[in-house]
Amino acid sequence: MKHTAIAAGLVLSAVFTGVSTLCASSAAFAQSAPAAATPSHLDDILARGTLRACTTGDYKPYSYYKPDGTFEGIDIDMTESLAKSLGVKVEFVKTSWSNLMNDFIAKCDVGVGGVSPTLERQKRAFFTQAYMVDGKTPIARCDDVNKYQTVAQIDQPSTRVIVNPGGTNERFAKQFFPHANLTVYPDNVTIFKQILAGKADVMVTDASETLLQQKLNPGLCSVHPDKPFQYGEKAWLLPRGDVAFQQYVDQWLHLARATGEYQAISDKWLK
């Protein structure tokens, strides 16, 4: 009986050793086997032959929807450049600031047109590296520039602040001007004419936009654009979690800035 028990123990030991070896081999194989490639918008774009870009078309100098149904601006030219690097065409999808995130997630590969990175947007999307540093600053009639130098000066019941809906401009105005007479005006293209016409006193928007709008609207002046009220950036929306596509776009953007391509496009619209 003693010899039988010893033999049985040896058999069980051999079985356990074999099972352990098999498990270890399986684990090693799993670790060494190549992981399945994660699907990427990059592959979809190449297969589709089009790059779908969501943009509002109401934010010069980044994106403007012309009466003939085409878009123009800094980000429009840059989107065309990205598409060219991929060997595909661009399909622009018109959206609004209030619907930007939902439309981007449902319909587009990139979101462009002067988009400011925010933590709320970051919860739902990736961003490219920033291509411009910007910030909120006032624009008013030139005769009134000295009246609107500070947030406190603007945040008065007698001040008629005007703002476009759905984006960072509206959020900034509602946060910092609770005592002002605030009007949310639906058309970001003609909104500056309201100030010129005396129907509003001041708007706070990105410094880059104020610099362009003072050129387009003589009589309006940007207020300290070199010293905005807060720090801001411009970047593009990318699909959350798609690292492969993010790395491609960031590398393209890095090269566009390093070679001077981005600066040439920016100068075309801002100078």
C-alpha positions in Angstrom: 0.0 0.0 0.0 2.8 2.4 0.8 4.4 1.9 -2.6 1.0 2.4 -4.2 0.4 5.7 -2.4 3.9 6.9 -3.4 3.2 6.0 -7.0 -0.1 7.8 -7.0 1.6 10.9 -5.6 4.2 10.8 -8.3 1.5 10.6 -10.9 -0.5 13.5 -9.5 2.7 15.6 -9.2 3.5 14.9 -12.8 -0.1 15.9 -13.8 0.1 19.2 -11.9 3.6 19.9 -13.3 2.3 19.3 -16.8 -0.7 21.5 -16.3 1.4 24.3 -14.8 3.8 24.0 -17.8 0.9 24.2 -20.2 -0.5 27.3 -18.5 2.8 29.0 -18.5 3.3 28.2 -22.1 -0.1 29.5 -23.0 0.5 32.7 -21.1 3.9 33.2 -22.7 2.3 32.7 -26.2 -0.4 35.2 -25.4 2.1 37.8 -24.4 4.3 37.2 -27.4 1.4 37.1 -29.9 0.8 40.4 -31.7 -2.2 42.3 -30.4 -5.1 43.0 -32.8 -4.8 46.4 -34.3 -7.2 48.9 -32.7 -9.6 50.4 -35.3 -8.7 54.0 -36.1 -10.4 56.9 -37.9 -7.1 57.1 -39.8 -7.8 53.8 -41.5 -11.5 54.8 -42.1 -10.4 58.1 -43.7 -8.0 56.4 -46.1 -10.5 53.8 -47.0 -13.3 56.3 -47.5 -11.2 58.8 -49.4 -12.6 61.8 -47.5 -11.8 63.7 -44.3 -15.0 64.9 -42.6 -14.5 68.2 -40.7 -17.1 69.8 -38.5 -17.0 73.6 -38.5 -19.4 76.4 -37.5 -18.5 78.7 -40.4 -19.2 81.9 -38.4 -15.8 82.6 -36.8 -13.4 84.7 -38.9 -10.5 84.4 -39.4 -10.7 80.6 -38.7 -13.9 79.5 -40.5 -16.4 81.4 -42.5 -19.3 80.0 -44.5 -19.6 82.1 -47.7 -22.8 82.8 -49.6 -21.7 80.5 -52.4 -21.8 77.5 -50.0 -18.0 77.2 -49.5 -15.8 77.8 -46.5 -12.7 79.9 -46.0 -10.3 80.8 -43.2 -7.2 79.6 -41.4 -8.6 76.3 -40.3 -10.2 75.7 -43.6 -6.8 76.0 -45.4 -5.2 73.9 -42.7 -7.8 71.2 -43.1 -7.2 71.1 -46.8 -3.5 70.7 -46.1 -4.1 67.8 -43.7 -6.3 66.1 -46.3 -3.6 66.5 -49.0 -1.1 64.8 -46.7 -3.5 61.9 -46.5 -4.3 61.8 -50.2 -8.0 62.4 -49.6 -10.6 65.1 -50.1 -12.3 67.2 -47.5 -16.0 67.1 -46.6 -17.0 70.1 -44.4 -20.0 69.6 -42.2 -21.6 72.8 -41.0 -22.5 72.9 -37.3 -23.1 75.5 -34.6 -21.3 76.2 -31.3 -24.2 74.8 -29.3 -24.2 71.6 -31.4 -20.5 71.3 -32.1 -19.7 68.4 -29.7 -22.7 66.3 -30.6 -22.2 66.8 -34.4 -18.5 66.1 -34.1 -19.0 62.8 -32.3 -21.7 61.7 -34.6 -20.5 62.9 -38.0 -16.9 64.0 -38.2 -13.2 63.0 -38.0 -12.0 66.5 -36.8 -13.6 69.6 -35.4 -12.1 72.8 -36.6 -12.6 76.6 -36.8 -11.1 78.4 -33.8 -12.1 75.8 -31.2 -10.9 76.5 -27.7 -9.8 73.5 -25.6 -11.8 73.2 -22.4 -12.0 70.6 -19.7 -15.7 70.0 -20.5 -14.9 69.4 -24.2 -11.9 67.2 -23.1 -14.3 64.8 -21.3 -15.8 63.9 -24.7 -12.9 64.3 -27.2 -9.2 64.5 -27.7 -7.5 67.7 -28.8 -4.5 68.3 -31.0 -1.5 70.2 -29.7 -2.4 73.9 -29.6 -1.5 75.8 -32.7 -2.3 79.3 -31.3 -2.3 80.9 -27.8 -5.2 83.3 -27.4 -7.5 84.7 -24.7 -10.6 86.7 -24.1 -10.5 90.5 -24.6 -13.0 93.2 -25.3 -13.9 94.9 -28.6 -15.9 98.2 -28.5 -16.4 101.4 -30.4 -13.1 103.2 -30.5 -14.4 106.2 -28.6 -15.3 103.8 -25.7 -12.1 101.9 -25.3 -11.2 103.5 -22.0 -14.5 102.6 -20.5 -14.0 98.8 -20.9 -10.5 98.1 -19.8 -11.3 95.7 -16.9 -13.9 93.1 -16.0 -15.2 95.3 -13.3 -15.8 98.2 -15.7 -17.7 96.0 -18.0 -19.7 94.2 -15.3 -22.1 97.2 -14.7 -25.9 97.3 -15.1 -25.5 100.2 -17.6 -23.2 98.2 -19.9 -24.8 96.4 -22.8 -22.7 93.3 -23.4 -23.4 91.2 -26.5 -22.3 87.7 -27.1 -22.8 84.8 -29.5 -24.5 81.6 -28.1 -23.2 78.2 -27.3 -19.4 78.6 -26.9 -16.7 79.8 -24.6 -17.7 83.5 -25.2 -21.1 83.0 -23.7 -19.8 81.0 -20.8 -17.2 83.7 -20.1 -19.8 86.5 -20.2 -22.2 84.7 -17.9 -19.5 83.9 -15.4 -17.8 87.3 -15.3 -20.6 89.8 -16.2 -23.5 88.8 -14.0 -24.5 92.5 -13.4 -24.2 93.7 -17.0 -27.1 93.9 -19.4 -26.3 90.8 -21.4 -27.8 90.0 -24.9 -27.2 86.6 -26.6 -27.2 87.4 -30.3 -27.6 84.5 -32.6 -25.5 85.5 -35.6 -21.7 85.6 -34.9 -21.0 87.1 -38.4 -23.1 90.3 -38.0 -22.8 90.6 -34.2 -20.1 93.2 -34.5 -22.4 95.5 -36.6 -24.6 95.6 -33.5 -21.9 97.4 -31.6 -21.2 99.8 -34.5 -24.9 100.6 -34.8 -25.0 101.5 -31.1 -27.3 98.6 -30.2 -24.6 97.1 -27.9 -21.5 98.5 -26.1 -19.0 95.7 -26.0 -18.3 92.1 -26.8 -15.6 89.9 -25.2 -14.2 87.3 -27.5 -10.8 85.9 -28.5 -8.1 88.5 -29.1 -7.3 87.1 -32.6 -10.9 87.7 -33.6 -11.0 91.3 -32.3 -7.8 92.1 -34.3 -9.5 91.0 -37.5 -12.9 92.5 -36.7 -11.4 96.0 -36.1 -9.9 95.8 -39.6 -13.3 94.7 -41.1 -15.3 97.2 -39.1 -13.7 100.6 -39.0 -14.9 102.4 -35.8 -14.4 99.3 -33.7 -11.2 98.8 -31.6 -9.7 95.8 -29.9 -9.0 96.5 -26.2 -5.6 95.4 -25.0 -5.4 92.3 -27.2 -1.8 91.7 -26.1 -3.1 91.4 -22.5 -6.3 89.3 -22.6 -8.4 88.7 -19.5 -7.4 85.0 -19.4 -5.3 82.4 -21.1 -6.7 80.5 -24.0 -5.6 78.3 -26.9 -6.8 77.1 -30.3 -6.7 73.4 -31.2 -8.7 70.9 -33.2 -11.1 68.3 -31.8 -10.2 64.6 -32.4 -12.0 61.4 -31.6 -11.5 60.4 -27.9 -9.3 57.3 -27.5 -8.0 57.3 -31.1 -4.3 57.6 -30.4 -3.1 56.5 -33.8 -5.1 59.3 -35.5 -4.1 61.8 -32.9 -0.4 61.1 -33.4 -0.7 61.4 -37.1 -2.5 64.8 -36.9 -0.1 66.1 -34.3 2.9 65.1 -36.4 1.4 66.8 -39.5 0.7 69.9 -37.4 4.2 69.9 -36.0 5.7 69.8 -39.5 3.3 72.5 -40.8 4.5 74.8 -38.0 8.2 73.9 -38.3 8.3 74.4 -42.1 6.5 77.7 -42.0 3.3 76.4 -43.7 1.1 77.3 -40.8 2.6 80.7 -40.4 2.1 81.5 -44.1 -1.6 80.5 -43.9 -2.1 82.5 -40.7 -0.5 85.6 -42.1 -2.7 85.3 -45.2 -5.8 85.9 -43.0 -4.4 88.0 -40.2 -2.0 90.4 -41.9 
